[in-house]
Amino acid sequence: MDSLSQVIERLALSANTFFSGALCADTSFSDSAGSGHLHLLRQGSLTLCIEGSAPLLIEQPSVILFALPLSHRLEVTESSGAELVCAEITLESENARLVPFGMPNPLIVSLADAKGLQGTLELLFGEALDNRLGASAAINRLMELLFVLLLRHCCDSGDLKPGLLAGLAHLQLAKALHAMHESPGQQWNLDQLAATAAMSRARFAAHFKDRIGVPPGEYLTSLRIASAQTELRLGRPLKAIADNVGYADATALARAFKQYTGRSPRAWLAEKEAMPINSHESD
């Protein structure tokens, strides 16, 4: 399995399409549910409003991806003719928050420039318009595929800030990332990771920090915490999780967990289970 596929598997990506058609009223989207959003503007225009940023008029068919939760608003007028497909994007692991992807949030890609996405977009719009048997399930799976393709688009474009995708785009660093993602519980040290990347110790440490934005040890810790979060959601006991993700015992894991998230494992899990389901509201 390649490094990007490993990341996606651990993110436990899921999409829930909740709207398809003409947008007739301004609609607000909250970050309170912990979900990102993926909006496909098939035709027409709209204004994207994010607090602290100038309103952005989008006048051509585009993909608008909020990979991480961020409150925003889509505004339309009677003459806008905005036709959209919208989905909530859920990443069960918080690894993307601990170490950012390194892509814009939101990421806005004109459909005219999205050459590698055309086939998927045609299928998606076809399912959204035809409303055939199984359309809802098909659209959700296509939304998930589109998310993956957008991550690939960012890697291929090379227009990345420090973050995970910038590391995956570096052939040597990707080998070390692959090893860490495959075995987060292994007691990795800097020498082992540098050897995996076929780089000197100093060069590896410098390149890793420059590309990903954090030192290798901090990234490994964030990966272990993300893996622990996934196992907590599955109902596994903390002691067993600690063994799986490289901590001596449940106490050591709980200490690291609180340092990175600000909450104990129990409090984090209770908060996740209490989160509201819906994060959008029309005027």
Buried (B, 14 or more C-beta within 10 A) or exposed (E): EEBBEBBBEBBBBBBBBEBBEEBEEBBBBBBEBBBBBBBBBBBBBBBBBBEEEEEEEBEEBBBBBBBBBBBBBBBBEEEBEBBBBBBBBBBBBBBBBBBBBBBBBBBBBEBEEBEEBEEBBEBBBBBBBEEEEEBBEBBBBBBBBBBBBBBBBBBEEEEBEBBBBBBBBBEBBBBBBBBBBEEBBEEBEBEEBBBBBEBEEEEBBEBBBEBBBBBBBBBBBBBBBBBBBBBBBEEEEBEEBBBBBBBEEBEEBBEBBBEBBEEBBEEBBEEBEEEEEEBBEEE
